[in-house]
């Protein structure tokens, strides 16, 4: 009787929540290492240039530590750690250490949104107020008083849609890191939680405060980097009926085997979290507590699931996520997305509103254009990328089937040249 009860309970849960990932008729191999880079068309001799560059960057003090990973055709050809995980404690960096990935969270949240879209839960051009009523009748900032931070707004000419939120064209701002000082002050006064926190607050509570604030501009008019993916984190809770962290774990992380990608970590994993560093008098020291505590992944209330910036991960886990995209939405026999959905995600969703001619923005990533290919060093047509607040970067090239990950944990200015050098050096290793 007990077994029957458990079976019925599981069946009921599955029926109620839906199953976003399914078995696939395709079965790509799991991402594994190879001792022969040449077997996947990579020159071992040219890989050594990446090794030398990373080692030199640490020795020169550009960064305190690096984990870099390169994979091609589903095989890891380079995965190494350099330097220190914590300079003050003298802990050396390990290649499976955990990094705060900040805005690299956005692509994962976008993926979760599109998995629910595939289930027919909503349309991309639905107004977000259909699901979060607080966003009904948004206002665009028209006047602001510095003396008391009061503001007035005019009615936006359209509602904010799911697509606007995915593409950073909603007009919503980004609080403390917003380029507009007025928005920084408005967000702070309203008590909107930006990025990460150890405080006892939920994403739903913060998003509902955000909904009452003015927009930079009418939805769809400009690309303005925003907390739109935080809004979508709460939207996922509303549409799926599951807590956001549980949705990501059960629908993405567990199926892909991403065991070290989470919002928060238990005591057993806290020693693998890399310290955030900044330079003080020429030396790398642990970054202090400012408007956030850098130890948020392992301390505090652990209740705030930021869809735009909250996750931490490893180089291997994130490479696995990117490999799923290179496989057209499938990984190791599990399909998260149809290849047709991946095509939509990678399509130009912002016209010429994004930063320049070398890339456009899709529904989750920046994507390289013909002009970007001509510039050189950033990948083939359709290569997709992004990075994070703590100096992490990634890219994946669908033509060459290459993944590149470089993980660091720094804030503030430094002479770090590893980002562009790593990407440029990855592509020169191709030898077939």
N, C-alpha and C positions, 0 to 999 in steps of 0.2 A: 504493500500500500504506500509506503514511504517513497519508493522509487517512482510509482505512478504519479504521486502528488508533485514531486519535483519536476517530472516531465511536463505535466500540465501547467505548472507554474512557469517554467521556461518558455513553453509554447505561447502562453498568454503574454509574457513580457515581449517576446519576439514579435507577436502580432501587433501589440500596442505601439511598439517603438519603431518597427520596421527594421530591416537589415540593409544597411547602406553598402556594405562590402559583400561580395558574393564570390563563389568559386568561379574560376575561369576555364574556358577550354584551352587557353594559352597557359604555359607554365615556364616563365623565365626562371633561370637559376637564382638562388639567393646570392647577394653580393659577398664574394669571398676573395681572399688574397691569392695571388699567383707569384711563384718564384721566377717566372719567365715573362717579363714585360714584352719581349719580342713576340710571344704567342698571341698578343692582342694588338700588335702593330705599334708598340712603344719602344723607343730606343733607351736601353738601360744607361748608356753613356750620357745621353742628353738629360735623363732624369737626375743624374748627379748634379746638374746645374741648379736644380731646385733645392737639393740637399745643401749644396754649398751656399746658396743665397740665404736660406733660412738660418743656417748656422752663423753666417757672417752678420746677419741682422741682429741676432741675439748678442753676439760678441761685441758689436759696435754700440749696443744700448738702444737700438731703434725700438725694440720691444723686449719685455722681460721673458717672454716665452711664446712658442708657436706650436700648434699641432696642424700639420698639413696632410691632405689626402688627395690622391688622384686615382680615378678609376676609369677603365675603358672596357666597353663591351661586357659590363657586369663583373669585371675583375679588378680588384684593387692592386695597383702597381706601385703605389707609394703611400705610406701611412707612418709618419714619424712625429716624435715630440722633441722639442728643443727648448732648453732654458728652464725657467723656474715657474712653478705653479703658485708659489707664495714666497717672495723674496725675504720677508721678515721672519718667516718660520723655517726658511731654508729647504722648502719642499720642492723637489724636482718635478717637472711636468711629465705626466704619463700620457700616452696617446689615447687612452680611453677616459681621460678626465672630462669633467662636465663643465660646460661653459654657458653663461647666460647668453641666449641668442637674440633677445630683444625683438627687433622688427623682423627677424627671420620667422617669428611666430606668425606673421601675417599670411604667408603663403599656406601655412597649415590650416589656419582659420578659413581662408578662402576655399581650400579644398573641402573642408567640412561643409561649408555653405553649398558648394556645388554637388556634393553627394546627396544632400537633402533636395536640391533642385531636381536631380535625376529621379527622385521618388515622386515628383509632381507636387511637392508641398507648397510651391509658390512659383511665381514668374519673376524673372530678373527685373522687370520694369514695374513690379508692384510697388506702391508707396510703402515705406517702412512703417508708417503710422497705422497701416492695416494690422500690424502685428505688435507694434509698440505705440499705443495711441498718443503718448506724450509728445510725439514728433509731429502731430497734426498742426498745420498752418505755421510753418517755420518763418522766422524773421531774419532779415539781412541787416547787419549793423549799419546804422546811418549816422549816429552821433555818440560821442563818449566824453564824459567829464573826468579828467584826471584827479580832480579834487576829492571826489567821493566814489569814483568808479561806476557811476550810474550811466546807463546807456539807453538809447532808443533804437528801434528797428522798423523797417518797412516790410510788408508782407512779401515773401519770396514769390517769384512768378510761377513756381511749380513745387510739387511735393518732392521730398528726397526719396529716391528709390533704392532698392537693393543694389542695383548696378552702380549707382552713384557711390554707394558706400564701398563697394569692392574696388572701385577705380580712383578713389580719392578726389572725386569731383563733386562731392555733396556740399562743399562749402563749410563743413564743420572744421574747427580748428584743432590745435594740439596742446593747449594749456601751457605748461612751463617751458616747453621747447618750441612754442609757436614763434614764428618770425615777427608777428605783430604784437608789440608790447601791450596793446589794449586787450587783446585776447588773453594774454597771460594773466593780466589783472582780473579780468572778468571770470575766468575759470577758477582762479585761486579764491576769489570772494565767494563763488558758488559752492566751493568744496568738492569740485570734480577731482577724482583721483587719476593722476597721470602715470602711465607706464607701469609702475610696480609699487607695492606697499607691504608693510608688515601689519598694517592696521586691520581691525575687524570690520571690513566692508565687503560687500559683494559687487560684482560687475553690474548687476541689475540696478542697484541703488545708485551707483555712479552714473550709469547711462541715463537714468531718468532725470538726474540733475542736469546732465549735458543737454538733454532735449529742450530745456527751457532757455538755452543760451542762443545768442545771435550767430548767424553764419557770416563767413567772409564775403560771400557772393551768392548769387542765385545758383541752385544746383545745376550741374552740367556745363557751367560756363568756363571754369578753370580747373587745373590740377592743383590742389592744395593738400599737402600731406596732412593726414588727420587721424582722429580717433575713430574713424569709421569702422575699423575692424574690431574695436572694442564693442561698438554698437552691435556688430554682427555676432560677436561672441554671445551676447545676451539674446539676440534674435535666434540663435541656434537652440538655446535653452527653451525659448517660447515655442518654436516650431517642433522640436523633437520631444519635448517633455522630459528631457534629461539634463542634469547639471552639465555645464560645458566641459569641465575636466573629465567627467565620466564618458561623455560622448567621444572626445578625442582619444581617450584610452581604449575604449571598446571598439570603436569604428576605424581608427587609424593606427595607433601605436601598437596595440596587441597584434592585429593582423599582419603588420609589417615587421614585427619583432623589434620595435623601437623601445627597448626596456629602460633606456636611460633618458627618455624625453618626457618631461613632466613640468607642471607649474611649481610643485614643491616636492622636496625629497625627504626621506626618512633619515634617522640617525646613521643607519648603516651605509649611506651614500654621501653623507655630508663632507667627508674627508676627501672626496674626489672633486669637489667644487673648487674651481680655480679662483683665486683672489683677483679682484679688480685692482689694477695698479695705476698710479700716476707718478709723474716725475717731480721730485722735490730736491732742489739743489743738485741736479744731475743724477740722482739716484731714484730707482723705482721703489715706491712705498705703497702700502695699501690705501686705497681711496677712502676718504672719510665719509661719515654719514652726512648727507646734505638733505635735499627734500625727499630722499629715499635712503634706506639702509641697504647696502650692497649684499648683505647676507639674507635678503628676503627669501631666496629659495629654500632656506633651511631653518628659518626662525619666524616668530610672529604668529599672527592669527591663521595664516594660510587659507584665506577665504576668497581672495580677489583673483579671478581668472581672466587676466587681460588678453583679449584676442589679438591685440596689436603688438604686445611686447612682453608677455609674461613667462614664456617657456624657457627652459634650459635644456641643453642637449649635448651630444657628443658628435665628433666629426663623422664617425661611422653611422650613427643613427640618421643624421641629416643627409648623408650620401645615399642611404637606403631610400629615404623619402624622394629624393631627386631621381634616383634610378627608376622608381615607380613611374614617374612622369616620362622618362625616356622610353620606358616600355609601353607607353600609350595608356597608362592608368592601371596596369597590372604588375604584380610582383609575386614571384614564387607561387603562382597558381591562385592568388587572391586578386580580384578585381575591385578596386575602389572607384574608378571612373571609367566610363566608356572612352574609347579613343576619339569619338566625335565630340565629347565634352571637353577633352583635352585640347582639341582643335579650337573650340570656342574660347577656352581660357587663354590660349596663346595668341588669339587674334587681336588686332589693333582695336581697342575699346575706347581710346581717348583722342583719336585723330592726331592733330598736331599740338595738343595741349600739354604733352609731357615735355621733358627738359630740353630736347634737341633732336636733330635728325638722325642721330646714331642709334637711338632706341625709341620704341613706343611702349605704352603700358597696356597690358592685357587685363585679365581679371585676377591675377595673382603675382605677376612678375613684370620686370622690365624685359623687353625682348629686342634683340639686335636686328637692325634693318640692313639693307644693302649698303647704306652709307657707313654703318658701323663696321661691316665686313671690310670695306675699302680703307677705313682708318687703320685696321690691323691690330692684332694682339688681344681682341676681345671675343673671338669665336666666329663660327659660321652663321649664316642666316638662320634666325630663329633661336639662337642661344639665349637662354633665360637666366636671370640673376637677381640678386638683391643682397642686402647686408644688414648689420645690426648696430645698435647704439654703442656697444662695447667693443667694436672693431672686429667683427666677424664678417666674412664674405663668402659667397658661393656663386657658382655658375654651372650650367649644364648645357652641353652642345648636342642637339638631336641629330646633326649630320654626322659628326665624328663619334657619337655615343660616348662622350667624355663628361665626367663629373669632376669638379675642382672645389675643394673646401679648404679655407685657411681660417683657423680659429685663434683669436687673441683676446685679452681682457684688459683693455686700457681706456682711460678717459683723459681728456686734456690734450694739449699739443705735444707732439713728439716728431722726430725726423723719420717716421715710419714710411718706408717705401715698399713694403712687402706686398701690399695688395695688388698694385698694378704689375709688379715684377712677377709675382706668382702666376697670375693669369697669363701673362705673355709667355712665360717659360713653359707652362703646361702645353700650350699648342705647338711649341717647337719640338716637343718630344715625339710627335706623331711620325711614324716611320713605316708607312705602307702604301 
